[in-house]
Amino acid sequence: MKIHTIKPERSTLHGSFSKEFEPVITIESGDTLHISTLEAAWGLEPHRKDRQRKRFEPRENPIDQGHAMIGPISINGAEPGMALEIQINDIRPGSWGWTSAGGFPSENNNRLGLAEGEEYHLNWQLDTEQMVGQSNKGHQVTLSPFMGIMGMPPDESGIHSTSPPRYCGGNIDCKELVAGSTLYLPISVSGGLFSVGDGHAVQGDGEVASPALECPMEHVSLTLSVRDDVKIDFPRAKTPTGWVTMGFHEDLNEATMIALDGMLSLMTELLEMERKEAMALASLVVNLRITQTVNGVKGVHALLPHGAIRK
């Protein structure tokens, strides 16, 4: 299997999803990508008080209005009804990042009285040897890097925003998807047209301020494989911690039901049990978590820890 290296440059970057975009590369199922990414807002440096920070240029609207992503990547043999398996082999952040809070209207900011005034910024230095981030105010956090966006376009014409998560992936923002995880996404268009971006050095469940610790990624290794034996309607993943099923909807309760329905289906497959039995056991060992609440479409993921049920 081949390894393909892709760097962030004008020909490999875009900021929206569309089934009409030409792929930057076509690979075979089982090939590996070695990529580096810009931070989500196209920045080339941390935030500055003395001037506007440098951002990647040129950019074209509306194609580049959203998160900076690498792709799209076409995979030979990928067709609607199949699943794309993404093995996350390695993720290494760059040396800097940022986060912010308040200063703009959003559901959370409006409710918590944080929308007015200036946006509060923290710049971070990232030590990828010790896996520690330190802010310009002296805070320290342990890093747990993952990619916020991994996804493909829906089978609908036009340009689609990078902000919401969808059934075929996108702005998933699930902090469980660290190195060693395998993500499965439903394929909706021929070739898949996979894109990746929005690197996070660390994030809490919910991503409550809207940004996480946003950063460029120095190295991301992903192996992409087409699976015609995996039939799913929403993303699922196998992580070092456990199995994860995901739900996305504008209504958090509906997102919860989608994630739980996916978990019951997964448990019946893995453990060879009927759904009522799976539901009884899920009440004991499955954890429902709020993935994110800040992208219009909300996310919930259900987590079944490895070894939680022994039979």
Phi, psi and chi 1 to 4 in degrees:
 res  aa     phi    psi   chi1   chi2   chi3   chi4
   1 MET       -  146.4  -59.8  -59.4  177.0      -
   2 LYS   -90.1  155.6  -70.0 -175.7  178.0  179.8
   3 ILE  -110.6  128.1  -64.1  175.5      -      -
   4 HIS  -114.6  128.5  -51.9  -90.2      -      -
   5 THR  -103.4  127.7  -60.0      -      -      -
   6 ILE  -130.1  124.7  -53.1  176.2      -      -
   7 LYS  -104.5  156.0  -58.5  -68.2 -174.9 -178.5
   8 PRO   -76.0  111.1   23.7  -29.4      -      -
   9 GLU  -146.1  173.6   52.6 -166.7   30.7      -
  10 ARG   -54.9  -38.2 -178.0   57.5  -82.6  177.3
  11 SER   -76.6  -14.0   62.3      -      -      -
  12 THR  -113.1   -1.7   62.9      -      -      -
  13 LEU  -107.9  146.0  -72.2  165.1      -      -
  14 HIS  -157.9  163.4   61.0  -63.1      -      -
  15 GLY  -128.9   35.2      -      -      -      -
  16 SER  -164.2  169.0   55.2      -      -      -
  17 PHE  -107.7  141.6  -72.8  100.1      -      -
  18 SER  -162.5  137.4  175.5      -      -      -
  19 LYS   -73.1   -8.2   68.4  175.9 -175.3  177.6
  20 GLU   -92.6   -5.3  -68.6  144.3   18.6      -
  21 PHE   -71.3  141.7  -70.7  165.7      -      -
  22 GLU   -76.8  137.0  -70.5  -65.2  -37.2      -
  23 PRO   -68.1  148.4   23.9  -32.7      -      -
  24 VAL   -80.3  -20.5  -60.0      -      -      -
  25 ILE  -160.7  150.0 -170.3  173.8      -      -
  26 THR  -116.7  127.6  -62.0      -      -      -
  27 ILE  -121.5  170.2   67.4  173.1      -      -
  28 GLU   -93.6  152.3  -62.8  -62.0  -34.3      -
  29 SER   -57.7  129.5  176.8      -      -      -
  30 GLY    98.7   -7.8      -      -      -      -
  31 ASP   -73.4  158.8  -76.3   -0.8      -      -
  32 THR  -114.8  140.0  -64.9      -      -      -
  33 LEU  -104.1  132.8  -56.8  174.0      -      -
  34 HIS  -113.4  112.1  -75.5  179.4      -      -
  35 ILE  -130.1  161.2   65.4  174.1      -      -
  36 SER  -125.9  153.2   52.1      -      -      -
  37 THR  -132.3  154.6   68.3      -      -      -
  38 LEU   -76.3  162.8  -58.9 -179.4      -      -
  39 GLU   -70.8  162.7   58.9   96.0   -4.5      -
  40 ALA   -57.2  -36.1      -      -      -      -
  41 ALA   -90.2   17.9      -      -      -      -
  42 TRP    69.3   16.4  -59.0   75.1      -      -
  43 GLY   -75.8  147.1      -      -      -      -
  44 LEU  -108.1   -0.1  -59.1  176.9      -      -
  45 GLU  -159.5  167.6   61.7  179.7   -2.2      -
  46 PRO   -65.0  171.6  -20.8   32.3      -      -
  47 HIS   -65.0  147.6  -76.1  -90.7      -      -
  48 ARG  -123.5  142.6  -59.1  -74.3  -61.6  -99.3
  49 LYS   -87.2  -28.1  -73.9 -171.2  175.0 -179.1
  50 ASP   -84.9  -18.7   57.5  -24.3      -      -
  51 ARG  -165.3  170.1   60.9  170.4  172.1   79.4
  52 GLN   -66.8  134.3  -70.1  -71.0  -36.4      -
  53 ARG   -72.7  157.9   67.5 -178.9  179.6  136.1
  54 LYS   -73.4  136.0  -65.0  177.9 -177.9  176.8
  55 ARG  -126.3  159.3  -63.8  176.7 -172.1  -98.7
  56 PHE   -63.3  133.2 -178.5   92.7      -      -
  57 GLU  -139.1  155.0  -62.6  -69.2  -11.4      -
  58 PRO   -83.2  159.9   32.0  -35.3      -      -
  59 ARG  -129.2  150.3  -70.4  156.2   61.3 -169.4
  60 GLU  -119.8  126.4  179.9 -177.6  -12.9      -
  61 ASN   -94.1  144.5  -75.4  -31.3      -      -
  62 PRO   -90.1    3.3   35.2  -36.5      -      -
  63 ILE   -62.3  -33.3  -67.3  172.4      -      -
  64 ASP  -109.3   26.1  -63.4  -33.5      -      -
  65 GLN   -73.7  -24.5  -79.4 -172.5  -30.4      -
  66 GLY   -99.8 -155.7      -      -      -      -
  67 HIS   -59.6  144.4  -57.8   76.1      -      -
  68 ALA   -72.0  119.6      -      -      -      -
  69 MET  -127.0  150.9  -58.2 -171.3  -60.7      -
  70 ILE   -92.4  134.2  -67.5  -72.4      -      -
  71 GLY   134.5 -161.7      -      -      -      -
  72 PRO   -76.2  151.7   22.9  -27.1      -      -
  73 ILE  -109.7  124.5  -68.4  105.8      -      -
  74 SER   -93.2  140.1  178.9      -      -      -
  75 ILE  -117.8  120.3  -53.9   95.5      -      -
  76 ASN   -56.8  132.7  -85.1  -28.8      -      -
  77 GLY    91.5   -8.5      -      -      -      -
  78 ALA   -75.8  124.8      -      -      -      -
  79 GLU  -138.5  154.2  -65.1  -65.3  -20.0      -
  80 PRO   -53.8  140.4  -26.3   34.7      -      -
  81 GLY    97.0  -17.2      -      -      -      -
  82 MET   -91.1  179.2  -59.5  178.1  180.0      -
  83 ALA  -123.6  147.6      -      -      -      -
  84 LEU   -99.9  123.0 -176.7   63.4      -      -
  85 GLU   -95.5  122.9  176.3 -172.8  -80.6      -
  86 ILE  -115.9  105.0  -56.9  114.7      -      -
  87 GLN   -84.8  121.9  -65.8  178.2   24.4      -
  88 ILE   -94.1   99.8  -54.9  167.0      -      -
  89 ASN   -82.9  -40.6  -53.4  -47.5      -      -
  90 ASP  -159.1  144.3 -171.2   27.6      -      -
  91 ILE  -141.9  121.7  -55.0  177.1      -      -
  92 ARG  -129.1  115.6 -173.8  169.4   66.8 -113.0
  93 PRO   -68.5  164.3  -16.7   29.8      -      -
  94 GLY   -75.1 -165.0      -      -      -      -
  95 SER   -93.2   -5.7   61.7      -      -      -
  96 TRP  -144.6  162.7   61.2  -87.1      -      -
  97 GLY  -163.3 -178.9      -      -      -      -
  98 TRP  -151.9  159.6   64.0  -87.5      -      -
  99 THR  -146.2  166.2 -165.5      -      -      -
 100 SER  -152.9  169.0   68.8      -      -      -
 101 ALA  -154.8  146.2      -      -      -      -
 102 GLY    68.3 -179.0      -      -      -      -
 103 GLY    83.0    6.1      -      -      -      -
 104 PHE  -153.5  153.0   59.4   90.6      -      -
 105 PRO   -73.7  130.2   24.5  -32.2      -      -
 106 SER  -155.8  167.1   70.4      -      -      -
 107 GLU   -57.8  -46.2 -175.7  176.7   -6.6      -
 108 ASN   -70.1  -45.9  -72.3    1.5      -      -
 109 ASN   -62.6  -42.4  -74.4  -17.3      -      -
 110 ASN   -63.1  -44.5  -66.8  -16.3      -      -
 111 ARG   -66.2  -35.1  176.9   66.5 -176.9  -91.0
 112 LEU   -97.9    6.4  -61.7  173.0      -      -
 113 GLY    71.9   30.2      -      -      -      -
 114 LEU  -112.3    6.2  -58.6  173.1      -      -
 115 ALA   -77.2  -27.0      -      -      -      -
 116 GLU   -84.4  161.6  -58.5  -60.2  -36.0      -
 117 GLY    80.0 -166.1      -      -      -      -
 118 GLU   -80.5  150.7  -66.9 -173.8   -0.7      -
 119 GLU   -70.5  135.1 -168.7  170.9   -5.2      -
 120 TYR   -91.3  124.4 -179.8   84.8      -      -
 121 HIS  -115.0  143.3  -77.9  -78.4      -      -
 122 LEU  -124.6  129.7  -70.1  171.8      -      -
 123 ASN   -99.2  145.7  -74.1  -30.0      -      -
 124 TRP  -128.8  140.1  -63.2   81.6      -      -
 125 GLN   -98.3  130.8  -67.6  -65.6  -44.7      -
 126 LEU  -110.7  118.9  -53.0 -179.5      -      -
 127 ASP   -97.1  103.4 -178.0  -20.3      -      -
 128 THR   -85.4   -4.0   56.6      -      -      -
 129 GLU   -81.3  -49.0  -65.5  -63.3  -36.0      -
 130 GLN   -87.5  -10.4  -59.4  -62.3  -41.3      -
 131 MET    56.4   52.4  -66.4  -56.1  -74.2      -
 132 VAL  -131.7  137.8  171.8      -      -      -
 133 GLY  -109.7  139.0      -      -      -      -
 134 GLN  -125.5  129.2  179.8  162.0  -45.8      -
 135 SER   -86.1  167.4   79.6      -      -      -
 136 ASN   -67.8   -9.6   56.7  -51.2      -      -
 137 LYS  -101.2    1.0  -59.6  -72.2 -172.4  179.7
 138 GLY    95.3    0.7      -      -      -      -
 139 HIS   -69.2  147.7  -43.8   97.1      -      -
 140 GLN  -125.9  136.3  -71.2 -168.3   -7.0      -
 141 VAL  -135.7  150.4  -64.5      -      -      -
 142 THR   -80.8  132.8  -60.2      -      -      -
 143 LEU   -83.1  144.9  -54.7 -176.3      -      -
 144 SER  -147.3   77.5 -178.2      -      -      -
 145 PRO   -72.5  147.0   24.5  -32.9      -      -
 146 PHE  -158.3  166.0   70.1   97.7      -      -
 147 MET   -94.7  124.9  -58.9  -50.8  -63.1      -
 148 GLY   -69.9  -35.7      -      -      -      -
 149 ILE  -115.6  121.2  -67.8 -178.8      -      -
 150 MET  -141.3  117.7  -70.1 -176.7  -77.4      -
 151 GLY  -175.0 -177.8      -      -      -      -
 152 MET  -136.1  160.7  -64.0  170.3  -76.4      -
 153 PRO   -73.5  151.9   27.6  -34.5      -      -
 154 PRO   -74.1  163.3   29.0  -34.7      -      -
 155 ASP   -84.0   62.0 -172.5   17.4      -      -
 156 GLU  -138.4  142.6  -59.0  168.0   11.2      -
 157 SER   -69.0  161.8   61.1      -      -      -
 158 GLY    95.1 -173.4      -      -      -      -
 159 ILE  -102.8  135.3  -67.6  172.1      -      -
 160 HIS  -120.5  136.8  -57.5  -84.8      -      -
 161 SER   -61.0  149.5  169.9      -      -      -
 162 THR   -83.5   -8.6   61.8      -      -      -
 163 SER   -66.9  -50.7  -67.3      -      -      -
 164 PRO   -85.2  149.5   31.1  -35.2      -      -
 165 PRO   -75.9  150.2   29.6  -33.0      -      -
 166 ARG  -131.6  174.0  -61.2  179.7  177.0   86.9
 167 TYR   -59.7  -28.4   66.4   93.3      -      -
 168 CYS   -98.1   21.0   47.2      -      -      -
 169 GLY    98.0 -154.1      -      -      -      -
 170 GLY   115.0 -136.9      -      -      -      -
 171 ASN   -80.4   67.6 -163.7   18.0      -      -
 172 ILE   -68.2  -42.9  -64.7  172.7      -      -
 173 ASP    56.2   38.8  -77.4  -22.8      -      -
 174 CYS   -97.7  115.0 -179.1      -      -      -
 175 LYS   -70.0   -8.8   72.9  172.4 -169.8  175.2
 176 GLU   -73.5  -16.7  -54.7  -67.7  -24.1      -
 177 LEU   -85.3   55.5  -60.9  176.8      -      -
 178 VAL   -83.1  174.8  -63.8      -      -      -
 179 ALA   -55.8  139.2      -      -      -      -
 180 GLY    97.8   -6.3      -      -      -      -
 181 SER   -91.8  158.1  -59.0      -      -      -
 182 THR  -127.5  121.4  -59.4      -      -      -
 183 LEU  -102.1  138.9  173.9   65.4      -      -
 184 TYR  -117.6  126.7  -60.7   87.7      -      -
 185 LEU  -123.5  138.7  -61.5  175.9      -      -
 186 PRO   -65.6  135.8  -15.9   28.6      -      -
 187 ILE   -91.0  130.4  -63.1  170.4      -      -
 188 SER  -115.2  -13.9   60.3      -      -      -
 189 VAL  -134.9  153.1  -61.7      -      -      -
 190 SER   -59.8  134.1  -67.4      -      -      -
 191 GLY    86.7  -15.2      -      -      -      -
 192 GLY    79.1  -54.4      -      -      -      -
 193 LEU    58.9   60.8  -60.4 -179.4      -      -
 194 PHE   -78.7  139.3  173.7   78.9      -      -
 195 SER  -133.3  155.3  -63.8      -      -      -
 196 VAL  -145.5  144.3   57.2      -      -      -
 197 GLY  -179.9 -163.9      -      -      -      -
 198 ASP    62.1   57.9 -170.5   25.3      -      -
 199 GLY   -68.5  135.1      -      -      -      -
 200 HIS  -121.1  126.1  -65.6  162.2      -      -
 201 ALA   -74.5  -31.3      -      -      -      -
 202 VAL  -166.6  151.8   66.7      -      -      -
 203 GLN  -154.8  143.9  177.5 -158.0  -65.5      -
 204 GLY   -87.9  156.2      -      -      -      -
 205 ASP   -54.9  130.5  -73.9  -31.0      -      -
 206 GLY   106.6  -33.5      -      -      -      -
 207 GLU    46.7   52.8 -161.6 -171.9   20.9      -
 208 VAL   -63.9  -26.8  -65.1      -      -      -
 209 ALA   -87.7   -6.0      -      -      -      -
 210 SER    97.4  -58.3  -72.6      -      -      -
 211 PRO   -80.0  154.9   -8.5   23.4      -      -
 212 ALA   -97.9 -152.4      -      -      -      -
 213 LEU   -85.5   90.9 -154.9  171.8      -      -
 214 GLU   -74.2  134.7  -52.0  -69.4  -27.0      -
 215 CYS  -156.0  155.3   68.9      -      -      -
 216 PRO   -70.6  155.3   26.5  -31.5      -      -
 217 MET  -110.5  125.6  -72.7  -65.1  178.7      -
 218 GLU   -72.0  -37.9 -174.8   71.3   23.1      -
 219 HIS  -152.9  126.0  176.5   72.0      -      -
 220 VAL  -130.8  125.9 -179.5      -      -      -
 221 SER  -114.8  119.9  174.0      -      -      -
 222 LEU  -129.5  134.4  -54.6  174.1      -      -
 223 THR  -107.4  122.8  -59.8      -      -      -
 224 LEU  -106.5  127.0  -54.1 -174.8      -      -
 225 SER  -135.1  139.9  -58.1      -      -      -
 226 VAL   -87.3  130.7  175.6      -      -      -
 227 ARG  -120.7  114.4  -63.4  -72.5  -60.3  -91.0
 228 ASP   -93.3   -0.3   60.0    5.5      -      -
 229 ASP  -102.6    1.8   58.9  -26.4      -      -
 230 VAL  -110.2  115.8  175.7      -      -      -
 231 LYS  -112.9  106.9  -54.9  -61.0 -178.6 -176.7
 232 ILE  -137.3  153.6   50.4  175.1      -      -
 233 ASP  -104.2  -21.2  -63.2  -39.7      -      -
 234 PHE  -137.7  163.0  -87.9   80.6      -      -
 235 PRO   -62.0  147.3  -24.7   34.9      -      -
 236 ARG  -139.4  162.3   71.0  169.3   53.3  161.9
 237 ALA  -150.3  150.0      -      -      -      -
 238 LYS  -109.6  117.1 -174.9  178.5 -176.8 -178.9
 239 THR  -114.7  170.3   77.3      -      -      -
 240 PRO   -59.1  -23.6  -27.7   36.7      -      -
 241 THR   -88.0  -38.8  -54.9      -      -      -
 242 GLY   174.2 -172.9      -      -      -      -
 243 TRP   -85.0  142.4  -80.3   94.5      -      -
 244 VAL  -128.8  134.5  171.9      -      -      -
 245 THR  -121.1  148.4   56.7      -      -      -
 246 MET  -123.4  150.4  -56.2  177.6 -167.9      -
 247 GLY  -136.2  139.2      -      -      -      -
 248 PHE  -129.9  133.6  -48.8  127.2      -      -
 249 HIS  -169.7  155.3 -161.1  -83.0      -      -
 250 GLU   -63.2  -28.9  -67.8   84.2   -6.3      -
 251 ASP   -97.4  123.1 -175.2  -55.3      -      -
 252 LEU   -62.2  -34.1 -165.4   61.4      -      -
 253 ASN   -65.3  -40.5  -71.5  -31.8      -      -
 254 GLU   -66.5  -41.1  -72.3  -62.0  -39.9      -
 255 ALA   -59.3  -39.0      -      -      -      -
 256 THR   -62.5  -45.3  -59.0      -      -      -
 257 MET   -65.0  -36.4  -70.9  -60.5  104.6      -
 258 ILE   -64.8  -45.4  -66.0  168.6      -      -
 259 ALA   -63.5  -42.0      -      -      -      -
 260 LEU   -68.3  -40.9 -178.1   55.6      -      -
 261 ASP   -59.9  -42.7 -178.9   62.3      -      -
 262 GLY   -63.1  -37.3      -      -      -      -
 263 MET   -67.5  -41.4  177.9   52.9   69.7      -
 264 LEU   -61.8  -41.4  -63.6 -176.4      -      -
 265 SER   -62.9  -42.3  -64.6      -      -      -
 266 LEU   -63.9  -42.6  177.2   61.4      -      -
 267 MET   -64.8  -37.7  -69.0  173.0   69.3      -
 268 THR   -65.5  -33.4   62.0      -      -      -
 269 GLU   -72.1  -50.6  -65.4  172.0   27.1      -
 270 LEU   -72.1  -39.3  -66.8  178.4      -      -
 271 LEU  -108.6    0.4  -56.4  172.9      -      -
 272 GLU    53.0   58.7  -61.4 -179.6  -14.7      -
 273 MET  -134.0  162.6   57.9  179.9   60.4      -
 274 GLU   -85.3  166.0   55.1  103.1    8.1      -
 275 ARG   -65.6  -35.2  -77.8  175.5   69.0   87.2
 276 LYS   -67.5  -37.6  -73.1 -177.5  179.3  177.7
 277 GLU   -64.1  -42.8 -177.2 -179.1    4.0      -
 278 ALA   -61.9  -40.9      -      -      -      -
 279 MET   -64.3  -42.5 -175.7   66.2  159.7      -
 280 ALA   -60.5  -43.1      -      -      -      -
 281 LEU   -74.8  -33.5  -69.5  166.9      -      -
 282 ALA   -60.6  -34.5      -      -      -      -
 283 SER   -63.6  -19.4 -164.7      -      -      -
 284 LEU   -95.7  -35.2  -51.4 -176.7      -      -
 285 VAL  -128.6  -12.5  -61.5      -      -      -
 286 VAL   -88.7  132.4  169.7      -      -      -
 287 ASN  -104.6  126.3  -59.6  -56.4      -      -
 288 LEU   -94.5  126.5  -70.3  173.9      -      -
 289 ARG  -128.9  145.1  -64.4  178.3  175.0  169.5
 290 ILE   -81.4  114.1  -62.0  173.6      -      -
 291 THR   -70.0  -56.4  -41.3      -      -      -
 292 GLN  -158.4  154.2   57.0   76.6   21.8      -
 293 THR  -125.1   10.0   62.0      -      -      -
 294 VAL  -116.8    8.6  -66.1      -      -      -
 295 ASN  -114.5   26.3  -65.4  -51.6      -      -
 296 GLY    78.9  -67.2      -      -      -      -
 297 VAL   -81.6  122.0  174.3      -      -      -
 298 LYS   -90.1  156.6  -62.6  172.8  175.2   62.1
 299 GLY  -123.0  140.9      -      -      -      -
 300 VAL  -131.0  138.7  171.9      -      -      -
 301 HIS  -125.9  142.1   60.2  -80.4      -      -
 302 ALA  -101.7  132.6      -      -      -      -
 303 LEU  -119.8  121.3  172.6   63.7      -      -
 304 LEU  -104.8  104.9  172.2   65.2      -      -
 305 PRO   -62.0  143.7  -21.6   33.5      -      -
 306 HIS   -60.1  134.3  -65.2  -50.5      -      -
 307 GLY    77.3    8.1      -      -      -      -
 308 ALA   -69.0  -29.5      -      -      -      -
 309 ILE  -118.2  121.3  -59.4  170.3      -      -
 310 ARG  -118.9  133.7  -61.9  171.2  -63.6  -79.3
 311 LYS  -141.6      - -172.9  175.3 -178.9 -179.3
